Amino acid sequence: MGTTNINRRDWIRKSVLTAGGAMALPYIGLAETPRMPLLLDTEGNAVYSPFFKEYLPKNPAVLPELSAKLNANENPYGPSPMAVEAFKNSAAGGNRYAWKELFQLVDKIATYEGVDAKNIMMGPGSSDLLEKTAMVFFMNGGGNVVSADPAYMSLIRVAESVGATWKPVPLKDDWSHDLKAMEEAIDDDTKLVYICNPNNPTGTMTDAKELLDFCSRVSEKVPVFVDEAYLWFLEEGEKQSMVNLVKEGKDVIIARTYSKIHGMAGLRVGYIVALEETLNRLQNITRGGMGITLPSVYAAMAAMDDAAFIEKSRTLNAECREYVYKSLDQMGIEYVPSYTSFLIFPIEMQGNDFLEKMTELKVGVRAFQFMGKNWCRVSMGTMDEMKMFTAALSKVLV
Ligand SMILES: Cc1ncc(COP(=O)(O)O)c(C=O)c1O
């Protein structure tokens, strides 16, 4: 596979980044860091590791007209009506910074998580906090970050851009994190371990007990960042959270977002829970909540109270997943059972061609290569969108 190391300008032109989450285009304006080397193969696709690449649309700067936008793991039902109402009612207060209101939100989150307010740092989406963590932990150059391969690339890409080395550890055949190999990969230069559970772009889970044991032990040597963006899609997902480790004084950082089950990707609210010392390290250099708008603060508080909406999102998401499983079964396509709002299945087709054909049929999905195969990653939309997706897929693949 031929590769080229491209400069910032090329990256801006070509990139759609981060394996799994939002398409990168909205972030491009922010991305004026001195360098963000991205390996591209000869077709202009992003090569993250020798085993992991993302097929990119030919011209990512041109946003296609889509009837089913299933490429960014957005909640098709949200934001919750209560959040929208709260946002609208507070919009006129948008001439003020959110000070007091932000503290109210932090207090509400602290109560929900069972931690102290000083253990919470807010951000306009969790991406902001993943990236700030990467910048602060690695800004003095050197060091490495250990994570699964494939993983969600946001934190890793920023760490690499400020001089860190990524030590990717392949997922196991059962799609769980290879915790033993990850622990062995940690060396004297490891400054952070990143774990996304459930993982993106695979949608798969690592057993909570094993992960708890790993985080508890490893965080004695090195901080562990656990990205729980999709945990709320599980029934009683909170029980599988690593947040209790923070209460036990462990150097673990838990990231959460309102973008997924709360349906607020466009309103931009997220947070991390961590030890006060760890947050001080981040907050000595960067500010957390400053990027969140006042109406979004109110929307987040309302979204937390809208249990009915959260339940609806979880139930409809699961129904759509079941529908896609059944349709793939009927088409004779295997898939990887998912714990999230997206799922992957292998495609016997060149990734760029697949993306192009699906886009022509107005269905937006993502395409990757890992574990030696090409994969489609499809987000769960409404049932109507999923029907458009399966109809398009049967034309393109079958
Ligand atoms: C695993 C994971 N973490 C974090 C994020 C960031 O989301 P946001 O910045 O909207 O909170 C995403 C978005 O897709 C994600 O998939």
Ligand as a Chemical Component Dictionary entry (heavy atoms), coordinates in Angstrom:
data_LIG
# 
_chem_comp.id                   LIG 
_chem_comp.type                 NON-POLYMER 
_chem_comp.pdbx_formal_charge   0 
_chem_comp.three_letter_code    LIG 
# 
loop_
_chem_comp_atom.comp_id 
_chem_comp_atom.atom_id 
_chem_comp_atom.alt_atom_id 
_chem_comp_atom.type_symbol 
_chem_comp_atom.charge 
_chem_comp_atom.model_Cartn_x 
_chem_comp_atom.model_Cartn_y 
_chem_comp_atom.model_Cartn_z 
_chem_comp_atom.pdbx_ordinal 
LIG C1 C1 C 0 -16.473 7.138  20.960 1  
LIG C2 C2 C 0 -16.784 8.570  20.821 2  
LIG N1 N1 N 0 -16.291 9.420  21.713 3  
LIG C3 C3 C 0 -16.526 10.733 21.639 4  
LIG C4 C4 C 0 -17.294 11.250 20.632 5  
LIG C5 C5 C 0 -17.448 12.725 20.575 6  
LIG O1 O1 O 0 -18.720 13.164 20.593 7  
LIG P1 P1 P 0 -19.074 14.646 21.032 8  
LIG O2 O2 O 0 -17.907 15.523 20.776 9  
LIG O3 O3 O 0 -20.239 15.007 20.192 10 
LIG O4 O4 O 0 -19.393 14.559 22.488 11 
LIG C6 C6 C 0 -17.838 10.395 19.661 12 
LIG C7 C7 C 0 -18.650 10.932 18.551 13 
LIG O5 O5 O 0 -19.063 10.271 17.659 14 
LIG C8 C8 C 0 -17.573 9.022  19.762 15 
LIG O6 O6 O 0 -18.027 8.153  18.863 16 
# 
loop_
_chem_comp_bond.comp_id 
_chem_comp_bond.atom_id_1 
_chem_comp_bond.atom_id_2 
_chem_comp_bond.value_order 
_chem_comp_bond.pdbx_ordinal 
LIG C1 C2 SING 1  
LIG C2 N1 SING 2  
LIG C2 C8 DOUB 3  
LIG N1 C3 DOUB 4  
LIG C3 C4 SING 5  
LIG C4 C5 SING 6  
LIG C4 C6 DOUB 7  
LIG C5 O1 SING 8  
LIG O1 P1 SING 9  
LIG P1 O2 DOUB 10 
LIG P1 O3 SING 11 
LIG P1 O4 SING 12 
LIG C6 C7 SING 13 
LIG C6 C8 SING 14 
LIG C7 O5 DOUB 15 
LIG C8 O6 SING 16 
# 
